[in-house]
Amino acid sequence: MKKTIFFVMIILASNLFASFKASKIVEAKSIIWGMDFYDKSKAIVSFKNGFFAILDTNSNTLKYIKKLDVYEKGQAGLLDVKASLNFKNDNTIFFTYVKNIDNMGVTTLAKAKLINEKLVNIEDILVTKSATNTTRHFGSRITFDEHHIYFSVGDRGERDNAQTLSNHAGSIIRLNLDGTVPKTNPFFYNKDILKEIYSYGHRNPQGLFYDKNTKILFSNEHGPRGGDEINIIKKAQNYGWPRVSLGKEYWAPISVGKTQEKGLIDPIKHYTPSIAPSSLIVYSGKKYKSLKGALISTALKLTHINIIRLDENLKPIDEKRVFSKLNERIRVVTEDISGNIYFATDSGNIYKIVEVKEKTL
C-alpha cells in the first residue's frame, strides 16, 4: 500500500464548460476496470487481473482486499463493479467477470458482501450463455434504475451472436435486484428468446448508465474500424450490429453491413475514426454546475474524455475532448456522493478532476 500524489495540469476551456485539471492521486501499475463509491470517501475498485481494492480518497491510498479467480485471456478478466442501491443496509457489491467454462470465457454477473473491508459470500447471479472460442468482446458495465440491475455483454467476437436471441451475447440484460427476471422484460413470455434480454444488436458495449433524472438508459459501444456509438437504450429494440454499422471492415475499406435500416435503432452519436469508448456517466451537477446533465464518456484508443452536451431532443449540440495529453487509455469514469469526478486508466492511475479557479486581480 503506497500513497502517491501527482498533480498533472491538463486544462480544458470552452464557452460551455469551466476549466479543469486532472490530479493523479493513486498509481497502481495494473489495469483498473471498474470503480464505484459506496460512501463519501471510499470506492470499491476492480482490476482486470482479478483483484478488488478499496480506494480511500481521504488518504489517497488503495487497500487490496480480495483476489478472485477469473478467466484472464485477451480482453477477459474481472470487469465492472457497483455498490448496491441499498448498500448502507445490505452491504452488497455487484460485479461482472469472465468465468472459465470448458476453457472458454463467459461474462458472468455476481455479487458479494463488503463487510469490514472484506469481500465475503461471493455468489454468481447469472452465468450468461455467451461462450465462444474467442477472447474478445465480453462487455461489460453495470447500472441500476430504481428497481433493476442492467449489465452488458459483447458479441464475444462472433458477429451473428448479436442478432441471435437464443444466447446473451451482444445484448443488454435486465434483472430484478434479487437476480430474478422481471416479468416486464420484453421477451419474458417468448419461449424462443432468452427472457433476461432487454435489448440486442450490440457489438461490445463497455459503457452503461441509467440517468435517474431523465429516466434514460445510455450506452456506448465499440464499432469495428470506426462507427463507435453512443445509444439510448429502449426495451426490445435492435441496435443493428452487424446488419447496420457506420464502421468499416478491418481487412478492407468497405462497410460492415448497411449504414441504416428501417426498424433498427441509430446511435445518437458516432465516432469515426474509432475512439474506443469504455465507460460513461451523466453528471449530476452536484459540484460543477457547468457540467450538469453532460455525458462524460471515456476513450481508450484516443486517450481522452469526451464531454457531450445534449439538447432537449437528446441531440448532441457540443462536445469537448479533454485530458488527451495524459496519453493514457482511460477505462472508467465515476462520480462520488458529493459530485467529485474520478477516472482510472489502463496504467493503473486514478485521477480526480478538479476545477481551476481563475485568479482575480
Buried (B, 14 or more C-beta within 10 A) or exposed (E): EEEBEEEBEBEBEBEEBBBBBBBBBBBBEEBBBBBBBBEEBBBBBBBBBBBBBBBBBEEBBBBEBBEBEBBBBBBBBBBBBBBBBEBEEBBBBBBBBBBBEEEBBBBBBBBBBBEEEEBEEEEEBBBBBBBBEBBBBBBBBBBBBEEBBBBBBBBBBBBEBBBBBEBBBBBBBBBBBEBEBBEEBBBEEEEEBBBBBBBBBBBBBBBBBBBEEEEBBBBBBBBBBBBBBBBBBEBEBBBBBBBBBBBBEEEEEEBBBEEEEEEBBBBBBBBEBBBBBBBBBBBBBBBBEBBBEBBBBBBBBBBBBBBBBBEEEEEBEBBBBBBBEBEBBBBBBBBBEEBBBBBBBBBBBBBBBBEEEEEEE
